[in-house]
Amino acid sequence: MNKTVKNADEALAGLEDGMTLALGGFGLCGIPENSITALVKKGKKNLTCISNNAGVDDFGLGLLLQKKLIKKMISSYVGENAEFERQMLSGELEVDLIPQGTLATRLMAGGYGMPAIFTPAGVGTEVAEGKEVRRFKFNGEEKDYLMEYAFEPDFAIVKAWKGDTMGNLVFRMTARNFSPLVAMAGKITVAEVEELVQPGELNPQEIHLPGIYVTRIFQGEKYEKRIEQRTVRKGS
Amino acid sequence: MLDKNGIAKRIAKEIKDGYYVNLGIGIPTLCANYIPQGVNVVLQSENGILGMGPFPFEGDEDADLINAGKQTVTLLPGAAIFDSALSFGMIRAQKVNLTILGAMEVSENGDIANWKIPGKMVKGMGGAMDLVASAKNIIVAMQHVNKAGESKLLPSCTLPITGLRCVKKIVTELGVLDVLPEGGFKLLERAPGISVEHIQNATAGKLIVDGEIPEMILD
């Protein structure tokens, strides 16, 4: 079984206007840089993007925002992007802000074949408006939980550190973040990797996401890996 | 009156040996600098770290290794990396012993508002709603009054709520207060040189002063 495609353009075949995409990454850490570049070039519009963050003005999903390709963002935190803020305040961009754990678990539920989850996050807040609330006795206390639906994006797009041609993925450090969850939720899942290897080269015990969830895989041309907040201490 | 580091130093005394701790952005992050010697704790960062270490030395930054504030960090021996669903799983399952976070407002029944100022700041809640909905032990680190001089300890929150009845303790530049289950801010300690009257004037919600209030001991 070989899921390898040549490049991001080939990996994103079938992606159309109006589709829902989920993308991995936390801030700029672990984002699918090559696929985002290809999305900008492709120019498909009215996209709904599920991603924890929305990039910065000139990198990550900010590049799609600049081209006005995104109709709606579903995120937990979007504080680093002036163009995002402008489009949101002017009403050009629809924004659904949801708790970070809810975002992660709704993606997970998609990949786990479960239509909904119950979470206490957001109970009593504006996040709960219009949502079903159920009371459970659990973990020694009785409290309210919100029902939240699984995500089923048309395309899931992630970056991994290493992957093999069968789609098995290994992530590096905190670049893992949402990526395995995004990858498991997709109807079509695209994985770009820093290093593409042959089956057998990855240790089966150390695979973070089995290839069954991955539709297409390719080695990214180059990675900038921009750091958002470079913090260091003195000395050595 | 305490500065930010003073608040962090006082809160750090609440961190006990063996705790798993999640520190929010801002003053809470500073608490890591004041954890007493001999107190072994594991710091959780909700983007997927247990065993987070200090900032890297210059030149050792790794774009793939950041904390939830998107700052470059390091890992300590025994650290573990995991995905975001597992990270919030351990938070929801109350495996994390202590959560320290900032707030814009806290009400006298423990409601917290810290994610949105309508028409002004709309950045999102990040992991704050998940943390406050599940954590058993939440300490808020914040200024007692805002820049306009208005109290942030209120009868009820005026800003959009992050979570209901969840804050247990508040440490400000003026003092330490418990939020009582039946409602009300119970004054426990005063910051050095601060009078009870000063704290009373800065607290819009119900302040409970029971007997002599000691000055806090920082060292």
Interface residues (C-beta under 8 A of the other chain):
Chain A: F26 G27 L28 C29 G30 N52 S75 S76 Y77 V78 G79 E80 E85 M88 V95 L97 I98 P99 Q100 G101 T102 L103 A104 T105 L107 M108 T119 P120 A121 G122 V123 G124 T125 E126 V127 N139 W161 R172 M173 T174 A175 R176 N177 F178 S179 P180 L181 H208 K225 R226 I227 E228 Q229 R230 T231 V232 R233 K234 G235 S236
Chain B: S45 E46 N47 G48 I49 P54 F55 P56 F57 E58 G59 D60 E61 D62 A63 D64 L65 I66 N67 A68 G69 K70 Q71 T72 V73 I81 F82 D83 S84 A85 S87 F88 G89 I91 R92 A93 Q94 D111 V122 K123 G124 M125 G126 G127 A128 M129 D130 A133 S134 P160 I161 T162 G163 L164
